[in-house]
Amino acid sequence: MDALSDVLRVSHMTGGVFLHAEFFEPWCMVAKLGPEHCAPTLGPASHLIVFHYVVEGEFFLRVDGEGGERLTLEAGEVALLPRNSLHLMGTDLTMRPASGSDIIQPSKDGGLFSIRHGGAGARTRMVCGFLGCSGAEANPVLSTLPCALKIKIEKGGAADWMRSTFQYAADEVAAGRPGSATVLAKLSELLFVEAVRRYTETLPEGQTGWLAGLRDHYVARALALLHGDIARRWTVDDLGREVGLSRSALADRFLRLIGVPPMHYLLNWRMQVATQKLRDTSASLAHVAETVGYDSEAAFSRAFKKAFGAAPATWRRLNS
């Protein structure tokens, strides 16, 4: 399994769609997704990622209070907010914004929430969704992404399939037909993967961080090896031989791009996998310890408590 797939698997992301919206120029709204908008689709999750897919029209988006640039969004584009930041949306961001919580209307039949808001001008239509995950603060993908990014779903190949499916499902939602929300829920998970891939491809030369590491042949190979066998007793010498670099060359390259030495990264990732096993399975502590590369439950418990401030059994009880 490649490193990106492994990180997304351990994050246990679950997608959903919560809103179909129609706005009419001029309009402005301030919004931040709350857990109440995701029920009952969303299970236990400590973090929300939000996206807005534009079906028709155009508008501006700016993350509030973070000095972010103003994004212009048009039909066929998606705004992704990896940290569920409070954000402004509208055709005129200088207007007094309506609060999203005040204008979102629940469905009478238990379906999607909806919005119909604004003046008498041109229409903007969008579908809004989310992904829920746990452990976002230590997730190497989420910690690398900006507070907001825009993805254009252009024609051609998989992108064309995603665009046409979104368009079809959005039309189905607007018509009130059953089943379309399920299609969009699964599509939201695929959308996030596509967004991360595209963002990685556009990173400038000299960029550092986990995603930048995926573009470096040697570091990407090292990450794939570590994620592919986290229980192995890796050394930097072993890793260097596998990827075709000297120990020092790999260590320098890994530290420059990822920000920590290879064995430090492996320790952190082992702990992330351990939390996923403790939270989502009933596996014994001894089995979890063995899975993430510890010879004994005692050694695993010491490392886990050092990382999280609580013993594995205590952490499981508080987070299950």
Long-range contacts (C-beta under 8 A, 24 or more apart in sequence): 1-227, 1-228, 2-224, 2-227, 3-214, 3-220, 3-223, 3-224, 3-226, 3-227, 4-141, 4-193, 4-196, 4-197, 4-214, 6-227, 6-228, 7-139, 7-140, 7-141, 7-227, 8-141, 8-192, 8-193, 10-135, 10-272, 10-273, 10-276, 11-133, 11-134, 11-135, 11-136, 11-139, 11-141, 11-142, 12-133, 12-134, 12-276, 12-280, 13-49, 13-131, 13-132, 13-133, 13-189, 13-192, 14-41, 14-42, 14-43, 14-45, 14-131, 14-132, 14-133, 14-189, 15-129, 15-130, 15-131, 15-185, 15-186, 15-187, 15-188, 15-189, 15-191, 15-192, 16-41, 16-42, 16-129, 16-130, 16-131, 16-132, 16-185, 16-188, 17-112, 17-127, 17-128, 17-129, 17-130, 17-173, 17-181, 17-184, 17-185, 17-188, 18-112, 18-113, 18-128, 18-129, 18-130, 19-104, 19-112, 19-113, 19-114, 19-115, 19-127, 19-128, 19-129, 20-112, 20-113, 20-114, 20-115, 20-125, 20-126, 20-127, 20-128, 20-170, 20-173, 20-174, 21-114, 21-115, 21-116, 21-117, 21-125, 21-126, 21-127, 21-128, 22-114, 22-115, 22-116, 22-117, 22-123, 22-124, 22-125, 23-57, 23-59, 23-90, 23-91, 23-115, 23-117, 23-118, 23-123, 23-124, 23-125, 23-126, 24-117, 24-118, 24-119, 24-120, 24-121, 24-122, 24-123, 24-124, 25-91, 25-118, 25-119, 25-121, 25-122, 25-123, 25-124, 26-90, 26-91, 26-92, 26-95, 26-118, 26-119, 26-121, 27-59, 27-90, 27-91, 27-92, 27-95, 27-98, 27-117, 27-118, 27-119, 27-124, 28-88, 28-89, 28-90, 28-91, 28-92, 28-93, 28-94, 28-95, 28-96, 28-97, 28-98, 29-88, 29-89, 29-90, 29-97, 29-98, 29-99, 29-100, 29-103, 29-115, 29-117, 30-64, 30-86, 30-87, 30-88, 30-89, 30-97, 30-98, 30-99, 30-100, 31-86, 31-87, 31-89, 31-99, 31-100, 32-84, 32-85, 32-86, 32-87, 32-100, 33-84, 33-130, 34-101, 37-104, 37-113, 37-130, 38-130, 38-132, 41-185, 42-130, 42-132, 43-132, 44-134, 45-132, 45-133, 45-134, 46-133, 46-134, 46-135, 46-136, 47-83, 47-84, 47-132, 47-133, 47-134, 47-135, 47-136, 47-137, 47-142, 48-84, 48-130, 48-131, 48-132, 49-80, 49-81, 49-82, 49-83, 49-84, 49-130, 49-131, 49-132, 49-133, 49-142, 49-192, 50-80, 50-81, 50-84, 50-128, 50-129, 50-130, 51-78, 51-79, 51-80, 51-81, 51-128, 51-129, 51-130, 51-131, 51-188, 51-191, 51-192, 51-195, 52-78, 52-79, 52-89, 52-126, 52-127, 52-128, 53-77, 53-78, 53-126, 53-127, 53-128, 53-129, 53-166, 53-170, 53-191, 54-78, 54-79, 54-124, 54-125, 54-126, 55-125, 55-126, 55-127, 55-166, 55-167, 55-170, 55-171, 56-123, 56-124, 56-125, 57-122, 57-123, 57-124, 57-125, 58-91, 58-124, 59-89, 59-90, 59-91, 59-124, 60-88, 60-89, 60-90, 60-91, 60-93, 61-87, 61-88, 61-89, 61-148, 62-87, 62-88, 62-93, 62-148, 63-87, 63-88, 63-147, 63-148, 64-88, 66-147, 68-146, 68-147, 68-148, 71-148, 71-150, 73-150, 76-152, 76-153, 76-154, 76-163, 77-150, 77-151, 77-152, 77-153, 78-150, 78-151, 78-152, 78-153, 78-191, 78-195, 79-148, 79-149, 79-150, 80-145, 80-148, 80-149, 80-150, 80-151, 80-191, 80-192, 80-195, 81-147, 81-148, 82-142, 82-145, 82-146, 82-147, 82-149, 83-136, 83-142, 83-147, 84-130, 85-147, 85-148, 87-148, 91-121, 91-122, 91-124, 111-176, 111-181, 112-173, 112-181, 125-170, 125-174, 127-166, 127-169, 127-170, 127-173, 127-184, 129-184, 129-185, 129-188, 129-191, 130-188, 131-188, 131-189, 131-192, 134-275, 134-276, 134-279, 135-272, 135-275, 135-276, 138-268, 138-271, 138-272, 139-272, 140-210, 141-196, 141-210, 141-211, 143-210, 144-209, 144-210, 144-211, 144-212, 145-196, 145-199, 145-211, 149-195, 149-199, 151-191, 151-194, 151-195, 151-198, 151-199, 153-194, 158-194, 159-194, 162-187, 162-190, 162-191, 162-194, 208-256, 208-257, 208-258, 208-259, 209-257, 209-258, 209-259, 210-258, 212-257, 213-254, 213-257, 213-258, 216-253, 216-257, 218-243, 218-244, 218-245, 218-250, 218-253, 219-253, 219-254, 219-257, 219-258, 222-250, 222-254, 222-262, 223-258, 226-262, 226-265, 226-266, 226-269, 227-269, 230-266, 230-269, 230-270, 230-273, 230-292, 230-293, 231-290, 231-291, 231-292, 231-293, 232-293, 233-293, 234-262, 234-263, 234-266, 235-263, 236-261, 236-262, 236-263, 267-303, 267-307, 268-307, 270-303, 271-303, 271-304, 271-307, 271-308, 274-300, 274-304, 274-312, 275-308, 275-315, 275-319, 278-312, 278-315, 278-316, 278-319, 278-320, 279-316, 279-319, 279-320, 285-312, 285-313, 288-312
